[in-house]
Amino acid sequence: MNRVSEEKSVRALLKSGIARLREAQVPSYTLAAELLLLHVLSRDRTWIYSHPEEEISAGDAERFAALIRRRAAGEPTQHLTGKQEFWGLEFEVTRDVLIPRPETEHVIEVALDRLAIRERRAGRPQKTDGDGLRVADIGTGSGCIAIALAKELPAATFVATDISAAALAVAGRNAARHNLADRVRFIEAHLLEGSGEWRVASGERKPPGGRISFDLIVSNPPYVGRREAGTLMREVREHEPGIALYGGEEGYELYADLIAQAAKHLLPGGILVLELGHNSLPAVQPLLDASGWTKVGVTNDLAGIPRVLAAEKA
Ligand SMILES: C[S@@+](CC[C@H](N)C(=O)[O-])C[C@H]1O[C@@H](n2cnc3c(N)ncnc32)[C@H](O)[C@@H]1O
């Protein structure tokens, strides 16, 4: 019998799960074991720590042991629990989408700050509900950026694209889970390509030439270099989708096309907010040339890495 499932109290199971993950050199092994036990028992952390002597059924103990084995073998915790929190909201995650990362919350912060500044400049109250705003999220994955922004801007409408139909299926379920299915339209596309052909719902702004125009475009594109693949943790390299990770041999290859398309699709004064890879800034910032863009700004993440690049269309 497996060592983890031999002992049956909450405390004993948790202790043995932690020990097994530690032995396997799993990062944040205590948190991972806790999350897996919470998942199996459908309980919260307070319950676990206030019921250390509670006996766990043999079935639950075996399920926990199986998850610990899979985590020790490298599967991300979020693939085992099927969820990840982002911007205080819970998102379904599967092997088809990138697991939302905490640093991506800076994209939300910068987008909201930029919108607030624009409102102030226009002499309106800083806090906007997004009335009349059209927002595009390129490479939406789980839908986390579009959905978090849609919660913050309850009167704005959203288009979210992805090249992966499987990712869009997950994003659609996340929008439904957060009651946003009517405000976020998911489209399978390379970046924003083909927006002239997208079915135009009433009220959408479509200038002559047929393109849909946006007030805000956000994106966390794939930005890892294939040549860096060997430096990724095995949880990432072996379990997250390559299409979500790799932007090309160097990593930053997709930004040129992305910025060119954003320039075509943003209204004058429209805002672009991009997440950057750890070494993307020198290659990407020069793409925001002075003839097309103003108010270019860089925001560092908590580790001091330039993580978000933002600008306004001139
Ligand atoms: C780094 S993930 C970001 C996912 C999500 N926005 C997030 O922040 O967690 C990049 C996403 O872009 C999508 N993608 C890759 N190439 C694309 C392309 N050419 N056009 C549209 N989406 C693309 C991937 O499928 C993936 O879902």
Ligand as a Chemical Component Dictionary entry (heavy atoms), coordinates in Angstrom:
data_LIG
# 
_chem_comp.id                   LIG 
_chem_comp.type                 NON-POLYMER 
_chem_comp.pdbx_formal_charge   0 
_chem_comp.three_letter_code    LIG 
# 
loop_
_chem_comp_atom.comp_id 
_chem_comp_atom.atom_id 
_chem_comp_atom.alt_atom_id 
_chem_comp_atom.type_symbol 
_chem_comp_atom.charge 
_chem_comp_atom.model_Cartn_x 
_chem_comp_atom.model_Cartn_y 
_chem_comp_atom.model_Cartn_z 
_chem_comp_atom.pdbx_ordinal 
LIG C1  C1  C 0  0.885  33.385 -22.863 1  
LIG S1  S1  S 1  -0.698 32.703 -23.270 2  
LIG C2  C2  C 0  -1.745 33.889 -22.451 3  
LIG C3  C3  C 0  -3.083 33.362 -22.069 4  
LIG C4  C4  C 0  -3.896 34.308 -21.182 5  
LIG N1  N1  N 0  -4.162 35.552 -21.870 6  
LIG C5  C5  C 0  -3.155 34.586 -19.892 7  
LIG O1  O1  O 0  -2.652 35.708 -19.728 8  
LIG O2  O2  O -1 -3.058 33.697 -19.037 9  
LIG C6  C6  C 0  -0.800 33.130 -24.982 10 
LIG C7  C7  C 0  -2.092 32.732 -25.688 11 
LIG O3  O3  O 0  -1.984 33.192 -27.051 12 
LIG C8  C8  C 0  -2.483 32.210 -27.934 13 
LIG N2  N2  N 0  -1.841 32.414 -29.222 14 
LIG C9  C9  C 0  -0.639 31.968 -29.652 15 
LIG N3  N3  N 0  -0.384 32.409 -30.896 16 
LIG C10 C10 C 0  -1.450 33.162 -31.260 17 
LIG C11 C11 C 0  -1.799 33.891 -32.435 18 
LIG N4  N4  N 0  -0.977 33.941 -33.472 19 
LIG N5  N5  N 0  -2.987 34.525 -32.459 20 
LIG C12 C12 C 0  -3.844 34.467 -31.406 21 
LIG N6  N6  N 0  -3.565 33.809 -30.276 22 
LIG C13 C13 C 0  -2.392 33.167 -30.193 23 
LIG C14 C14 C 0  -2.176 30.886 -27.255 24 
LIG O4  O4  O 0  -3.025 29.876 -27.714 25 
LIG C15 C15 C 0  -2.358 31.247 -25.779 26 
LIG O5  O5  O 0  -3.682 30.977 -25.372 27 
# 
loop_
_chem_comp_bond.comp_id 
_chem_comp_bond.atom_id_1 
_chem_comp_bond.atom_id_2 
_chem_comp_bond.value_order 
_chem_comp_bond.pdbx_ordinal 
LIG C1  S1  SING 1  
LIG S1  C2  SING 2  
LIG S1  C6  SING 3  
LIG C2  C3  SING 4  
LIG C3  C4  SING 5  
LIG C4  N1  SING 6  
LIG C4  C5  SING 7  
LIG C5  O1  DOUB 8  
LIG C5  O2  SING 9  
LIG C6  C7  SING 10 
LIG C7  O3  SING 11 
LIG C7  C15 SING 12 
LIG O3  C8  SING 13 
LIG C8  N2  SING 14 
LIG C8  C14 SING 15 
LIG N2  C9  SING 16 
LIG N2  C13 SING 17 
LIG C9  N3  DOUB 18 
LIG N3  C10 SING 19 
LIG C10 C11 SING 20 
LIG C10 C13 DOUB 21 
LIG C11 N4  SING 22 
LIG C11 N5  DOUB 23 
LIG N5  C12 SING 24 
LIG C12 N6  DOUB 25 
LIG N6  C13 SING 26 
LIG C14 O4  SING 27 
LIG C14 C15 SING 28 
LIG C15 O5  SING 29 
# 
